[in-house]
Amino acid sequence: MMKNESAFLLAWLGIGGVILLQGITLAASGFLPEELDKFFVKYLYPTFTPTVVLFVAGTVAYGVLNCFFSFARTEPLNAAAAKSLRKDQLTSVEVVHGTTCSHGQT
């Protein structure tokens, strides 16, 4: 895992904690004194939905980018490595020259 990815996941864990605290506070605000309830409804309630939307959008973006870059990280086989594989191992192997081996044929 890269350093930037670790920092991103740590930040996302923090945002998840903020969402959890906001949700618990909003759920419990009805049991608190009326002044606190009004304060939470006035300031905390309007920020809750955008925080959740940001969290979900960031999570989806992270998943898509992680999937995209994991495919980009896989190295294609060179021609010599592709030829050393048995025919039953070759189903669709990309070769450096841009051709595709299919069942041992280029």
Secondary structure, 3 states (H helix, E strand, C coil): CCHHHHHHHHHHHHHHHHHHHHHHHHHHHHHCCHHHHHHHHHHHHHHHHHHHHHHHHHHHHHHHHHHHHHHHHCCCECHHHHHHCCHHHCCCEEECCCCEEECCEC
